[in-house]
Amino acid sequence: MSEVASGCACAREVCCVMPEPLKNMLSHPEVELLADGLEKAHPQFDRTSFVAVSDRLQALELKDRINAIADQLAASLPDDYPTALGMVVDVSASVSGFVAWPLCSFVERHGSEHPDESLAAIETLTQVMSCEFAIRPFLDRYLDEAMEAVRSWAVHDIDTVRRLASEGTRPLLPWGPRVAALTADPTLGLEVLELLRYDPSEDVRRSVANHLNDVAKAHPDLVVETVKRWSEDDQVDPAMIRHALRTLIKQGNPSAMEVLGFTTEAKVTVENLSVSPASISLGDSIEMRATLVSESDVVQKLVIDFVIHHPTAQGKVSTKVFKWTTVDLDPGQRIDLRKSRKIATASTRKYTAGVHVVELLVAGQVAAETSFDLRDSSS
């Protein structure tokens, strides 16, 4: 999950303010906001015991903060779950955004013995803060009942509820626990997506695309078959189809490229592929240049990507494909391409010193290779 910048006014410059960690969006003030809402709706609410959780939040990361607040909420509310759940639903009307996330987590962590009440509450809570994580335990434990609720959400009047139908059933939901039934049988989710393929909300359509992209990693043919059928209908958003096929396109899947009208067997000569500087330190940027010449007598619609093979501290190689561009290459046309990339540590990647091989992919096939050296920052 990305981080949220904290209001820097810099424009087109390196930002002068460090991004605010997401975890800081759930701290003492947010706990007080929840307490205010609960106390207003239910004067008997044990505010003192609830706000005491603030003292433990500073040492915790985001998900642990969410869960700590949810668990303290459960400890501060009546022992009778339906009664406590009613209070949680009531307070959701007075909060929004991250403040409401622990309310969803309360249902996820404490509602498993009450599926009917919990599923009904999730439909309400997701209109304040998306509850895709909260639905997972119910899909795992009460599949038929949960899927019945999901199908009703897919035709709901409110777009955030419809989005939950797609997002909550993703086989590879980021940060979400796996649901064995969804992994084993992707058609469960695809039946829901069929109800959402014309959705007027861009957020819903993007979730549909992300769901399809999840399925494509294990069942590429099923996804290609689905989007190919959808693509024959002019009402279906082509951007959604492109986003759904992004992993398969990076993998050079010919059937996926054919759906999007890309050339599957490129006829090109790569006159050069270079990376400069040839040796860098962590935090530097590399600039890649390539010159392509068409060897075809027809226009070629080409997907052009690049691969960096990163050596790891364990002596292995981690491979990552990155988007470069797409081009329509006329017969005999010669084009010069340029691309920059910063080589810097991120939450999803740690870099190890050594030679990093760079490959140019044209229509999913390796067309040229070069490398750069990442210097050891300790030397």
Secondary structure, DSSP 8 states (H G I E B T S, - for coil): ---B-------SS--SS--B-GGGGSSHHHHHHHHHHHHHH-TT--HHHHHTTHHHHTTS-HHHHHHHHHHHHHHHS-SSHHHHHHHHHHHHTT--GGGGHHHHHHHHHH-TT-HHHHHHHHHHHTTTS--TTTTHHHHHHSHHHHHHHHHHHTT-SSHHHHHHHHHTT-TT-TTS---HHHHH-THHHHHHHHHHTT-S-HHHHHHHHHHHHHHHTT-HHHHHHHHHHHHTSTTS-HHHHHHHTHHHHHTT-HHHHHHTT--SS--EEEEEEEEESSEE-TT-EEEEEEEEEE--SS-EEEEEEEEEEEE-TTS-EEEEEEEEEEEEE-TT-EEEEEEEEE---BTTB---SEEEEEEEEETTEEEEEEEEEE--TT-
